[in-house]
Amino acid sequence: MLIAEMESVLKSRARDDVKIERQPCLWSCVRHCNVLLRDDQRYSYLAGDFNPTSEAAEAILHWFDLHGASEAGIVPFRDWPREMRGHFIARIPPDRS
């Protein structure tokens, strides 16, 4: 349901620059709904414990845009959307090999 909300937000904004992939499981059952914000050049993030609402989708995509505008994928806490606070599970460094 969260994916449907995210796709709806992207469609309403005519955004085709964000790729959403469905995964059957991210092994974070205790903190579902989960999203993996993946980036090959910067830090990636696993976030969870979302309600499948348009507000959550808006916050996730807003944070994703802030992440994309950053050099290393580090968004200062003061800039995080309120709806993203408390949802991060892991920060994954980029593969430097």
C-alpha positions in Angstrom: 0.0 0.0 0.0 2.9 2.4 0.7 4.3 1.7 -2.8 0.9 2.7 -4.3 1.0 5.9 -2.3 4.5 6.7 -3.4 3.6 6.0 -7.1 0.6 8.2 -6.8 2.7 11.1 -5.4 5.3 10.7 -8.1 2.6 10.6 -10.8 0.9 13.7 -9.4 4.2 15.5 -9.7 5.0 14.1 -13.1 8.2 12.7 -11.7 9.8 9.9 -13.7 13.3 10.3 -12.3 12.7 8.0 -9.2 12.7 4.3 -9.7 10.6 2.2 -7.3 11.4 -1.5 -7.0 9.2 -3.9 -5.2 10.9 -6.4 -2.8 9.0 -9.2 -1.1 10.9 -8.8 2.1 13.7 -6.7 3.6 14.0 -8.8 6.8 12.8 -5.9 9.0 9.4 -7.4 10.0 9.3 -5.6 13.3 9.4 -2.2 11.6 7.3 -2.6 8.5 6.5 -0.8 6.1 10.1 -0.5 5.0 11.9 1.4 2.3 15.5 1.1 1.1 16.7 4.4 -0.3 19.5 3.1 -2.5 22.3 5.1 -4.1 25.4 3.8 -5.8 27.5 6.9 -5.1 26.4 8.1 -1.7 25.1 6.5 1.5 22.0 4.4 1.2 19.4 4.1 4.0 16.9 1.6 5.3 13.9 3.2 7.0 10.8 1.5 8.4 7.8 1.6 10.6 5.8 3.7 8.2 2.0 3.8 7.9 1.0 3.4 4.2 -0.3 6.9 3.8 0.2 9.8 1.4 1.9 11.8 4.2 4.5 9.1 4.7 5.1 8.9 0.9 5.5 12.7 0.7 8.0 12.7 3.5 10.0 9.8 2.1 10.2 11.4 -1.3 11.0 14.8 0.2 13.9 13.3 2.2 15.0 11.4 -0.9 15.3 14.7 -2.8 17.3 16.2 0.0 19.6 13.2 -0.1 20.0 13.5 -3.8 21.0 17.2 -3.4 23.7 16.3 -0.9 27.3 15.5 -1.9 27.7 12.3 0.3 24.1 11.4 1.0 24.1 12.9 4.4 21.1 15.1 5.2 21.4 17.2 8.3 18.8 16.2 11.0 17.4 19.8 11.1 16.3 19.4 7.5 14.6 16.0 7.8 10.8 16.1 7.3 9.1 15.5 10.6 7.5 12.3 9.3 11.0 10.8 8.7 12.3 11.3 12.2 12.5 8.0 14.1 12.1 5.8 11.1 15.8 5.2 10.1 17.1 1.7 10.8 20.5 1.6 9.0 22.8 3.8 7.0 24.8 1.8 4.4 28.0 3.2 3.0 28.6 3.2 -0.7 30.6 0.4 -2.3 34.0 1.9 -2.9 35.6 -1.1 -4.5 
